[in-house]
Amino acid sequence: MKRRNRSSRIRALLALAVLAASLAIALTTPVRLGLDLRGGTQIVLETRSTATTEADRAATERTLEVLRGRIDALGVAEPTLVRSGDHRIIVELPGVQDPEQAADVLGRTAQLTVHAVLGTAGSTEPTGGTGSSAPAGERVLADESGQPLRLAAAGLTGQDVEGADARFDQQGGAGWHVTVDFTGTGSDRWTELTAQAACHAAGDPRRRIAIVLDDKIISSPQVDPSVVCGAGIPGGTTQITGSFDDAEARELALLVSGGALPVPVETVEQRTVGATLGDTAISAAAWAAVIGTVLTALFVIAVYRLMGLLATVALACYGLISYAALAALGATLTLPGLAGFVLAIGMAVDANVLVFERAREEYTARSRPSPRTALAGGFRGALSAIADSNITTLIAAALLFLLASGPVRGFGVTLGIGVLASMISALVITRVLAEYAADRPAVHRRPRLTGIAGSGWVRTRLLRRDPFLMRRPRRWLAASAAVLVLAASGILVRGLDYGIEFTGGRLVEYATGTPVDPDRARTALADAGLDRAVVQSSGDGDTRITVRAEKLTDDQVATVTETIGDLGGGTEKVRNELIGPSMGDELRRNALVALGLALGAQLLYLAVRFRWTFATAAVGALAHDVIILVGVFAWLGKPVDGVFLAALLTVIGYSVNDSVVVFDRIRELLGRDRATPLPRLTNQALLQTLPRTVNTGMGAALILTALVVLADDTLTDFALALLIGLAVGTYSSVFTAAPLTVELHARRRRAPRPPRPGRRRPDSADTSLPRVR
């Protein structure tokens, strides 16, 4: 008794410490919102090798530092730049709604060179490079007016530049210009170049100095007539003049002063989300969370009464712990991550339901037990099932974190945190509250108030009827096979609508003032020369239109915006995504690898924890669920993208959860009874765990239904996939995994066993053995 009280006090202190720390973190550290929630642009750049420089890790690091200087000069609040692997840089620019300009500034190599002009070139001589007979280092480029000039080898480079600044000439009226300051060595070279140019007469092209940025002459001024031959311009300062406005002058100064990129970069992925879309997503997900949680809490309280009420309090504590963990780890909360946060509420309910159902069994199995004793038995009996089911979900979350990118990776982080928080909520906080309540004298006098002093409505009817579900397991397998074929035929007949994440391309989403018919928009875009664009309605009332194409340039996007604006009475660009072909291939490959690794990891874990027949049956049920979910999305014409991948891996975790609970009960029954045939034991395990399956499924279904009804389009498809997966996974754990286990066990028993080494099997042709006549 003293030992039990000591353990209770330790759990209570642990719960108070966790809640106090979580509350302190939540009040002092805000959670960082992803760009899909607060609006902005994310650009993924990939470094490319040149003939002289290899794009290795060191070159990528130097490139990142140059980019950081450019972004700081742009004045973007709270930018994020991180290296991803050896060749990629992820740039997040909150609040930036013009991705084309941002990508242009970041992607330009900014190779600044200064050349002496050797004269004009003939009209037949190619521009933009060195001529076939030109001396080494010489090149031909067009000046500001289009006149081809012959340029000597570079006399100065960007390494000779100390700084640059955009200025406005108020006195001379020359407008905006860029002042370039050279280093000490660069100053001497500048004086030498201008001294040689000053030796030519005014009007002679050779008196000009060409300033070249990224193979383009941006300024080619003549040396002032006051400069005498051989003297040059001292001071190491020059001005780049032109028809600049303030933005162009500042951008040019930024590129020049920021320095050249060590290696060229290519934009392989680009996402832009409008701030209004992020606000709408947060509001919709928040309402879905509130309504779904309230409905789930009411359901749990109706089923488990006082224990259900305490579990609801523990759910609120779960939310606080999850939020604090996100803030403490500095994790970014994305749109799918927000859905994962809501989804994990259902998983927290599952752990409580497992405990309460086991407590009901303990109460009905003993004569005149106390609620406290039944609860202790419930927590003890449910521990292994909770651990196994949550570990399988953590495997899926870890794969998402390792293999996915962007918002889907954020979902993996949130899901993993949610699983760990749900275990603390159920095994520590709920237990402390439940045991404290169970020790109250009023609860002792009214044990039915607890909600665990009885078998429950579902269990009572199952025990009364005692159906033998595993009498003919092959019938269930045949039914599962029929559903599997029906769903898989959708993949063959309709095909899969891969999102641009897997195919590459560009997608732009617009919010229009008035509804726009997709067919009419498709016709208008075809008339504008974009006949290969895919136009779809993505919202209620056709006021949200998405346009997708394999190749869509910035000029074509402007044409699309104008066309849709004419049809819809004005538009707002709420989403703009660009995925390069190489990135699409990589994401598609990673999706298949993630799926394969998920199945392999589940098989390995279950084979270690259970029998290989159990593991094979569980993975077979997983494959069954995955194919059905993909097939249903094919029939519905829903997109298969990164968010769908997150839902698919979550369904895998859900499906294994149900199977693990059943297998855990079969293992427990086998430990107590080796004489009863496996089909009868499996049937008994199904009947004992079915109340948990029903109650957990109802809790999760309420959360997901709220997401389907209230969330925005992206989360709607995500929640729909999870809702379908929940239904299919619940079915397969009972009518696919369990019958398959029985069949595999029966085949194993019928298979002939090889003889043991050193012993010979009796054979009719063996005359060395004695015979009885």
Residue pairs with C-beta under 8 A, 6 or more apart in sequence:
4 376
8 432
8 435
11 428
11 431
11 432
12 432
12 436
14 428
15 428
15 429
15 432
18 321
18 424
18 428
18 429
19 317
19 320
19 321
19 429
21 324
22 317
22 320
22 321
22 323
22 324
22 325
23 320
23 324
25 324
25 327
25 328
26 320
26 323
26 324
26 327
29 324
29 327
29 328
30 327
31 323
31 326
31 327
31 331
31 333
32 330
32 331
32 332
32 333
33 278
33 332
33 333
34 332
34 333
34 334
34 335
34 337
34 407
34 410
35 41
35 42
35 92
35 94
35 271
35 273
35 278
36 271
36 273
36 277
36 278
36 281
36 334
36 335
36 407
37 278
37 281
37 282
37 333
37 334
37 335
37 338
38 94
38 95
38 275
38 278
39 94
39 95
39 97
39 273
39 274
39 275
39 276
39 277
39 278
40 92
40 93
40 94
40 95
40 96
40 97
40 272
40 273
40 275
41 92
41 93
41 96
41 97
41 98
41 99
41 102
41 270
41 271
41 272
42 90
42 91
42 92
42 93
42 269
42 270
42 271
42 272
42 406
43 90
43 91
43 93
43 99
43 102
43 103
43 106
43 267
43 269
43 270
44 84
44 88
44 89
44 90
44 91
44 267
44 268
44 269
44 270
44 405
44 583
45 63
45 67
45 88
45 89
45 91
45 106
45 107
45 265
45 266
45 267
45 268
46 87
46 88
46 89
46 265
46 266
46 268
46 580
46 582
47 55
47 59
47 60
47 63
47 87
47 88
47 89
47 263
47 264
47 265
48 55
48 263
48 264
48 265
48 266
49 55
49 263
50 263
50 264
53 59
53 262
53 263
54 263
55 86
55 87
55 263
56 86
57 83
57 86
59 262
59 263
60 83
60 86
60 87
60 88
60 89
60 263
61 83
62 262
63 89
63 261
63 262
63 263
63 265
64 81
64 83
64 89
66 258
66 259
66 260
66 261
66 262
67 81
67 89
67 91
67 106
67 261
68 81
69 258
69 259
70 105
70 106
70 254
70 255
70 258
71 79
71 81
71 91
71 93
71 106
72 79
73 254
73 257
73 258
74 102
74 105
74 254
76 93
76 94
76 95
76 96
77 94
77 95
78 94
79 91
79 92
79 93
79 94
80 90
80 91
80 92
81 89
81 90
81 91
81 92
82 89
82 90
83 89
83 90
84 90
84 405
88 268
89 265
91 106
93 102
95 275
96 102
96 272
97 272
97 274
97 275
97 573
99 270
99 272
99 576
99 578
100 554
100 557
103 267
103 270
105 251
105 254
105 255
106 265
107 265
107 266
107 267
108 214
108 255
108 261
109 214
109 260
109 261
109 264
109 265
110 158
110 213
110 214
110 255
110 256
110 258
110 259
110 260
110 261
111 157
111 158
111 213
111 214
111 215
111 260
112 157
112 158
112 161
112 211
112 212
112 213
112 255
112 256
112 260
113 154
113 156
113 157
113 158
113 211
113 212
114 154
114 155
114 156
114 157
114 190
114 193
114 209
114 210
114 211
114 212
115 139
115 151
115 152
115 153
115 154
115 155
115 209
115 210
115 212
116 151
116 152
116 155
116 193
116 196
116 197
116 206
116 209
116 210
117 149
117 150
117 151
117 152
117 197
117 205
117 206
117 207
117 208
117 209
117 210
117 220
118 138
118 149
118 150
118 151
118 152
118 206
119 149
119 150
119 205
119 206
120 147
120 148
120 149
120 150
120 205
121 127
121 131
121 140
121 148
121 149
121 150
122 148
123 148
125 131
125 140
125 148
126 140
127 140
127 141
127 142
127 148
128 140
128 141
128 215
129 139
129 140
130 136
130 137
130 138
130 139
130 140
131 138
131 139
131 140
134 140
134 150
136 153
137 152
137 153
137 154
138 150
138 151
138 152
138 153
139 150
139 151
140 148
140 149
140 150
140 151
141 148
141 149
141 151
141 210
141 212
141 215
141 216
141 217
142 148
142 149
142 217
143 149
143 210
143 217
143 220
144 217
144 218
144 219
144 220
144 242
149 205
149 208
149 210
149 217
149 220
151 210
151 212
154 212
155 189
155 190
155 192
155 193
156 182
156 186
156 189
156 190
156 193
157 260
158 256
158 259
158 260
159 186
159 259
159 260
160 182
160 183
160 185
160 186
160 189
160 190
161 180
161 181
161 182
161 183
161 186
161 256
161 257
161 259
162 181
162 182
162 183
162 186
162 236
163 180
163 181
163 257
164 178
164 179
164 180
164 181
164 252
164 253
164 254
164 256
164 257
165 178
165 179
165 253
165 257
166 176
166 177
166 178
166 244
166 246
166 249
166 250
166 252
166 253
167 176
167 177
167 178
167 179
167 249
168 175
168 176
168 177
168 246
169 175
169 176
169 177
174 241
175 243
175 244
176 244
176 245
176 246
176 248
176 249
177 239
177 240
177 241
177 242
177 244
177 249
178 239
178 240
178 244
178 249
178 252
178 253
178 256
179 237
179 238
179 239
179 240
180 237
180 238
180 239
180 240
180 256
181 236
181 237
182 189
182 190
182 236
182 237
182 238
183 236
184 236
186 236
187 234
187 235
187 236
188 236
190 232
190 233
190 236
190 238
191 232
191 233
191 234
191 236
192 232
193 209
193 232
194 209
194 223
194 227
194 232
194 233
195 227
195 229
195 230
195 231
195 232
196 232
197 206
197 207
197 208
197 209
197 222
197 223
198 207
198 223
198 227
198 228
198 229
198 230
198 231
198 232
199 229
199 230
200 206
200 207
201 207
202 222
202 225
207 222
207 223
208 220
208 221
208 222
208 223
209 220
209 221
209 222
209 223
209 238
210 217
210 219
210 220
211 217
211 218
211 219
211 220
211 238
211 240
212 218
213 252
213 255
213 256
218 240
218 242
218 252
219 240
219 241
219 242
221 239
221 241
223 233
224 233
227 233
240 252
240 256
244 252
266 580
267 578
267 580
268 579
268 580
268 582
268 583
269 406
269 578
269 579
269 580
269 583
270 576
270 577
270 578
270 579
271 406
271 575
271 576
271 577
271 578
272 573
272 575
272 576
272 577
273 574
273 575
274 572
274 573
274 574
274 575
276 511
276 572
276 574
277 511
277 574
277 575
277 712
278 335
280 712
281 335
281 338
281 711
281 712
281 714
281 715
282 338
284 710
284 711
284 712
284 715
285 335
285 338
285 339
285 342
285 707
285 711
285 712
285 715
287 706
287 710
288 342
288 703
288 706
288 707
288 709
288 710
288 711
288 715
289 341
289 342
289 345
289 706
291 706
291 710
292 342
292 345
292 702
292 703
292 704
292 705
292 706
292 707
293 315
293 342
293 345
293 703
295 702
295 703
295 706
296 315
296 345
296 346
296 349
296 699
296 702
296 703
297 308
297 312
297 315
299 695
299 698
299 699
299 702
300 308
300 311
300 312
300 349
300 352
300 353
300 695
300 699
301 308
301 309
301 312
302 308
303 451
303 456
303 695
304 311
304 352
304 356
304 451
304 452
305 448
305 449
305 450
305 451
306 437
306 443
306 449
306 450
306 451
307 352
307 356
307 359
307 434
307 437
307 450
307 451
307 452
308 356
308 451
310 430
310 433
310 434
310 437
311 349
311 352
311 356
311 426
311 430
313 429
313 433
314 348
314 352
314 425
314 426
314 429
314 430
314 433
315 345
315 348
315 349
315 425
317 425
317 429
318 344
318 345
318 348
318 418
318 421
318 422
318 424
318 425
318 429
319 345
321 421
321 424
321 425
322 341
322 344
322 414
322 417
322 418
322 421
325 331
325 417
325 420
325 421
326 333
326 413
326 414
326 417
329 413
329 417
331 337
331 410
331 413
331 414
331 417
332 410
332 413
333 341
333 410
333 414
334 406
334 407
334 410
334 411
334 414
335 407
335 714
335 715
336 407
336 408
336 410
336 411
336 414
336 643
336 646
336 714
336 715
336 718
337 407
337 410
337 411
337 413
337 414
338 414
338 715
339 411
339 707
339 711
339 715
339 718
339 719
340 411
340 412
340 414
340 415
340 418
340 646
340 650
341 414
341 418
342 703
342 707
343 415
343 418
343 650
343 700
343 703
343 704
343 722
344 414
344 415
344 417
344 418
344 419
344 421
344 422
345 418
345 703
346 696
346 699
346 700
346 703
346 704
347 390
347 393
347 418
347 419
347 422
347 700
348 418
348 421
348 422
348 425
348 426
349 696
349 699
349 700
350 389
350 422
350 657
350 692
350 696
350 699
350 700
351 382
351 386
351 390
351 422
351 423
351 425
351 426
351 427
352 426
352 430
353 692
353 695
353 696
353 699
354 382
354 385
354 386
354 661
354 692
354 696
355 375
355 378
355 379
355 382
355 386
355 426
355 430
355 431
356 378
356 451
356 452
357 378
357 382
357 456
357 459
357 689
357 691
357 692
357 695
358 377
358 378
358 379
358 381
358 382
359 374
359 375
359 377
359 378
359 379
359 452
360 374
360 378
360 452
360 454
360 455
360 456
360 459
360 691
361 377
361 378
361 381
361 455
361 688
362 369
362 373
362 374
362 377
362 378
362 381
363 369
363 371
363 374
363 452
363 453
363 454
364 454
364 455
366 373
366 374
370 438
370 444
370 447
371 438
371 443
371 444
371 447
371 450
371 452
371 453
372 435
372 438
372 439
374 452
374 453
375 431
375 434
375 435
375 438
375 452
376 435
378 452
379 427
379 431
381 668
383 427
384 664
385 660
385 661
385 664
385 665
386 423
386 426
386 427
388 609
388 660
388 664
389 656
389 657
389 660
389 661
390 419
390 422
390 423
391 605
392 602
392 605
392 606
392 653
392 656
392 657
392 660
393 415
393 419
393 650
393 653
393 654
393 656
393 657
394 416
394 419
394 420
395 598
395 601
395 602
395 605
395 653
396 412
396 415
396 598
396 649
396 650
396 652
396 653
397 412
397 413
397 415
397 416
397 419
397 653
398 412
398 416
399 412
399 594
399 597
399 598
399 601
399 649
400 408
400 409
400 411
400 412
400 415
400 594
400 646
400 649
401 409
401 412
401 413
401 416
403 590
403 591
403 593
403 594
403 597
404 411
404 412
404 590
404 594
404 642
404 645
404 646
405 587
405 642
406 642
407 642
407 643
408 642
408 643
408 645
408 646
411 643
411 646
412 646
415 650
437 443
437 450
438 450
442 449
443 449
443 450
447 453
448 454
454 460
455 463
456 691
458 690
458 691
458 694
458 695
459 688
459 690
459 691
462 687
462 690
462 691
463 687
466 687
467 687
468 680
468 683
469 476
469 683
469 686
469 687
469 734
469 735
469 738
470 679
470 680
470 682
470 683
470 686
470 738
470 739
470 742
471 679
471 683
473 679
473 738
473 739
473 740
473 742
473 743
474 739
474 743
476 735
476 736
476 739
477 736
477 739
477 740
477 743
479 735
480 624
480 732
480 735
480 736
480 739
483 628
484 624
484 627
484 628
486 631
487 627
487 628
487 629
487 630
487 631
487 632
487 635
488 627
488 628
488 631
489 631
490 631
490 632
490 634
490 635
491 627
491 630
491 631
491 634
493 634
494 634
494 635
494 637
495 634
496 630
496 633
496 634
496 640
497 634
497 637
497 638
497 639
497 640
498 588
498 639
498 640
498 641
499 507
499 639
499 640
499 641
499 642
499 644
500 506
500 507
500 548
500 577
500 579
500 584
500 641
501 579
501 584
501 587
501 641
501 642
502 584
502 587
502 588
502 591
502 640
502 641
503 550
503 579
503 584
503 588
504 550
504 579
504 580
504 581
504 582
504 583
504 584
504 585
505 548
505 549
505 550
505 551
505 552
505 578
505 579
505 584
506 548
506 549
506 551
506 552
506 557
506 576
506 577
506 578
506 579
507 546
507 547
507 548
507 575
507 576
507 577
508 546
508 547
508 548
508 552
508 557
508 560
508 561
508 573
508 575
508 576
508 577
509 538
509 544
509 545
509 546
509 547
509 573
509 574
509 575
509 576
510 544
510 545
510 546
510 547
510 561
510 564
510 565
510 568
510 571
510 572
510 573
510 574
511 539
511 543
511 544
511 571
511 572
511 574
512 542
512 543
512 544
512 545
512 564
512 565
512 567
512 568
512 569
512 570
512 571
513 543
513 568
513 569
513 570
513 571
514 543
514 568
514 569
515 541
515 542
515 543
515 568
516 537
516 542
516 543
516 545
516 564
516 567
516 568
517 542
518 535
518 536
518 537
518 542
518 545
520 567
521 535
521 545
521 547
521 563
521 564
521 567
522 533
522 535
524 563
524 566
524 567
525 531
525 533
525 535
525 547
525 560
525 563
526 533
528 559
528 560
528 563
529 559
530 549
530 552
530 556
530 559
530 560
532 549
532 550
533 547
533 548
533 549
533 552
533 560
534 547
534 548
534 549
535 545
535 546
535 547
536 545
536 546
536 548
537 544
537 545
537 546
538 544
538 545
538 546
538 713
539 713
543 568
544 574
544 713
545 564
545 568
546 575
547 560
547 564
549 556
552 560
557 576
561 571
561 573
564 571
565 571
579 587
587 642
591 642
591 645
594 645
594 649
595 626
595 645
595 648
595 649
598 649
598 652
599 619
599 622
599 623
599 652
602 615
602 618
602 619
602 622
602 652
602 656
603 615
603 616
603 618
603 619
604 615
605 615
606 614
606 615
606 618
606 619
606 656
606 660
606 663
607 615
610 663
610 667
613 741
613 744
613 745
613 748
614 663
614 666
614 741
616 740
616 744
617 659
617 736
617 737
617 738
617 740
617 741
617 744
618 656
618 659
618 660
618 663
618 737
620 736
620 737
620 740
621 655
621 659
621 729
621 732
621 733
621 736
621 737
621 740
622 652
622 655
622 656
624 728
624 732
624 736
625 651
625 652
625 655
625 725
625 728
625 729
625 732
626 648
626 651
626 652
628 724
628 728
629 647
629 648
629 651
629 721
629 724
629 725
629 728
630 640
630 648
632 724
633 640
633 644
633 721
638 644
638 717
638 720
638 721
639 717
643 714
643 717
643 718
644 717
644 718
644 721
646 718
647 718
647 721
647 722
647 725
648 721
648 725
650 722
650 725
651 721
651 722
651 725
651 726
651 728
651 729
654 700
654 722
654 725
654 726
654 729
655 725
655 728
655 729
655 732
655 733
657 729
658 693
658 729
658 730
658 732
658 733
658 734
658 737
659 732
659 733
659 737
661 689
661 692
661 693
661 733
662 682
662 685
662 686
662 689
662 733
662 734
662 737
662 738
663 737
663 741
665 685
665 688
665 689
666 678
666 681
666 682
666 685
666 741
669 676
669 681
669 684
669 685
670 681
673 681
676 684
678 741
678 742
678 745
678 746
679 742
682 738
682 741
682 742
685 738
686 734
686 738
690 734
693 730
693 733
693 734
697 726
697 727
697 730
700 726
701 723
701 726
704 719
704 722
704 723
704 726
705 719
705 723
707 715
707 716
707 718
707 719
707 722
708 716
708 719
708 720
708 723
711 718
711 719
755 761
760 766
762 769
